[in-house]
């Protein structure tokens, strides 16, 4: 992880296997529940992905999503 400090990056993606048990196992890390999402926000995480936000989808389904008109609310 120290090597990452030397790289010109500002985000690191962590696999769900690393964060799935973050609230129950002090060695853990994924975003599957609102509690985990909240914990990550509290620790300054601004970007996340996982089942909590939506399941994996096919390329065709993604293309449909990105061509939908933006919702205004």
N, C-alpha and C positions, 0 to 999 in steps of 0.2 A: 504494500500500500504506500509506503514512503516513496517509491519510485514514481507513483502517480503525481506527486507534487512537482516533479521535474517536467511533466508533460504539459503542453499548451491546451489544457482541457478545463472546462468549467462545470461539467456534469459527469457523473458516473452512474451507470445502470447496474443495479444489484438484482440478481436473480431471486425469484420468490423463495427458493429454498434457503436463501440466506436470511430472510426476514419473516418467514411464515410464523415462527413461534416467538417473535420479539416480545410479546407481552407475558409469555409464560416461561420462557427459557432465556436466561441472561446471555447465552451465547448466540442467540438467533438473529434473523432478518426477513419479502413478498407483500403485497397488499391485498388481503382477502376479506378484511372486516373494517367496519367504521372505526373501531378502536385502534387498529393498526394505522389507519389513515390519519387519525387524530394525533396519535403518538408521533408519527413522522412529521406532521405539520408543526407540532410543538417543538421538535428538535431542528426546525429550520428547513425541512425538505420541501422544496417548491414544486417538484415534478415527480410523479409516480404513475405506475400502471399496475394492473392486476385484475383479478376476477371481481374485486369489489367495484371497480369502475366499469367492467364489461368483460365478457368472455372472449377468447380468441375467435377471430372470424376469418373467413376466406377472403382472397383478393377480390373476388366478384362482389361480396357483401361490402367490402371497404369502398370499392368504386361506387356503389350505389349510395353509400353514406356521404362521400365527399362531393357528389353531384346534386345532393338535395339542397333546396334553397335554405338559407340561414333562418333559424327561428328568431323571431323578435319578441321580446317579452318584457 
